């Protein structure tokens, strides 16, 4: 069975059968009930057999089994995916194939911070935990780096070729990997830089990363893309 997996800024996740959204009327349907001061961040399509990765502004990350999120109907709030503290917010979610995680071929997590710093870290360095915990640090967030603003799960080098071949050979839903050669980072004021993905270093979890984009005074990095 296929599912839609929802994640909110406050760390809530919800899994609902895609069949629940099969007939959408013109006026739309309620996809998820949100608590006060929360908002929907992203939605992923899954087959029910993935690991879920959540990353927060303050550099926390949690990896848990999708099966820990019991499927519920459309008009539900969901359950806690990550326990956030000190006004922290989720900035991104990705899904990872279990077999690739076990084989240590699941790729890397790239993060970008508000002040233009970034790095990659191997997904094999993250342990699967129970849903709803505090997770572990994926980045050392400081006043120099600013908070984490964006993340992607990527594959590069030989892994890119294998992932591309797999995507071309199946019609099933596949877990999300950004496959490309370049990293594009854009700021709030519209400044953009494009650099080879191989220029982004692979570092340990509790590190600050390196400067990816030099920003003007008062500007902040906002988004990234893999090209």
N, C-alpha and C positions, 0 to 999 in steps of 0.2 A: 504494500500500500504506500502511496505517496502522501507526503505531508507538507504543510507550510509551517515554518518555524519562525516565530516572532520574537523580537528583542526590543526592550524599551530602555530609555535613558537611565532609569532608576534600577536597572538590573533584573527586571522581570522577563521571563521567557514563557512562551506558550506554543504548544504543538497541536495542530488541528488537521484532520484529514482534508486533503485537497478537494475531496468530493463535496465538502460542505460549501464550497465556493463555485460549484458547477453551474448554477443558474443564478446569475446576478441580474436583478431587475434594474431598470433605468435609474431609479432613485438610489441604487446602491444597497449594500448590506453592511451590518455591523461586523467588522472583522475581529475586533478585540475590545474589551472594556478596559479603560485606563483609569487608574486611581488619580486623585487630585495631584496636580503639579508634575505628572508624568507625561511622557510623549513617546510615540512609536519611533524607533530608530531605524530598523531594517527588518526585512522578511527574506527568508531563504527557502527554496524548494529542496526537500530531502526525500530519501527513500526509507527513512526510519532506522538506518544502520550507520550513522555517522557519529563522530565526536564533535562537540560544540566548543568553540573558543570565544570567550568574551574578553575585551580589553577596556580598561578604564582610563580616564584623564590622568589620574595620579600614578599611572604605571603598573596597576595591578592586572593580573591575567588569571583566568580560570579555564581549565579544560575538563569537560565532563561528558559522559555518555548521553547521547540523545534519548536513550531509553529511560533515563532518569526523569524525563519530562513526560508525564502521563498525558496521552491525547485527551483533549477536552473540546467542547463545542465552540461555535463562533463567539457567542456572547459571554465569554469568560475572561477573567483577568490574567490567568496563568499563575506561575509559581516563581519563587526566587531563583535566579540563575547564579548571581554573585552577590555577596554581602558587601555593600559599599559603606564607607565611613567618611566623615568630615566633608559632606557635600560633594562627594565624588560622583561622577557620571560615566556611563558606558559610552565609548566612542565607536565601537565596531564589534561585529560578530562574523565568524567564519565557520564553515563546516569542513571536517577532515575525514577522509576515509580511514576506517579502523585498520584495515590490512596494511595500508601504507604507513600508518603510525607505528604498527608493530614491526614492520620491516625497516623502519628508520628512513623511509623514502618520502615522507610527507611534506618535505620542503621547509620553508622558513617563514617566520613572521617578520614583516617590515613595519616599523613605526616611525612616525614623524611627529616632532614636538612643535609647539607654538613658536618658539624662537628659531626654528629652522634646523634643528638637529635631527639625526635619524640613524638607524642601524637595522641590521637583520639579526635574528637569533634562530637557531635550529629548533624545530618543533619537537625533535627527539629529546630536547632538554627540559621539556615540560611533562610533569606526571599527570595522569588522569586522576581527578579528585571527585568527590561527591558533589552533586549540584548544591548550590546555596552557600558555599564556603567563601572565605575571603580571598582565596587564590594565592598566587605568588607574584613577586615583582618581575615584570618583563622589561622595565627600564628604570634607571635612577633619575627621578624627576627632581630638578633643582631650579633655583631662580634663574640660573644661566640657560637652562634648556627650555623652561616653560613646560606646561602640561602637554600630555599626549593629545594630539588632535585627529590623527588618522592612522589606520592600520590596513594591511592587506596580507593574506597568505599567498606566497609566491613560490614558483619553481624556476630554477635557472640552470644553465649549463646542460648536462646530459639529461637531467630530470625534465627539462622543458620538452625535449623531443619525445620522451616516453609519455608524458601527460597529453601532449598534442595528439599523438597516435591513438591513445586510449579514447580521447574525446571524439575522434573521427570515426572510430570503429563501433561505437555504441549509440543507441537511441535512448538509453535510459538516462535518468537524472544523474549527473556526476557531481561529486563534491567540488566546491568552488576553489579554483586555483587561478591566480592571475599569471598568464604566460606571456612573456614579452622580453624585449632586450633593453628597454629604457625605462627610467623612472621620471615621471613628471610631477613636480610639486608646484602648487599655486598658492598665493597669499591672499589675504583679505582685500588688499588694494590692487589685486590683479597682476602682481609680479609673478613670473613663471620661469622655472628652470627645468631643463631636460638634460639628463646625464645617463651614461650607461649603467645598467643595473649592477654590473660587476664592480662598479666604483663604490657601491654601498657595502661597507664591511660587515662581516658576520662576527658578532661579539657575544659575550656572555650576557645573561639576563640582567644582572645588576650593574649595568654600565650606562653611561650617558649617551653614547654614540658620538658621531662626528658632525661638524657643520655641513649641511647639505645645501642650504640656500642662505645667502647673506641678505638680510632684510633691511629695508629703510626704517628709520626711527618711527615707532608707533605701529608698525605693520606686524602681522602675525601669519605664519603658515596656516592654511586651512584645509587643504585637500591634497590627495595624491592619486596618481593613476599609473598603470603599467601599460606601456605601449610596445 
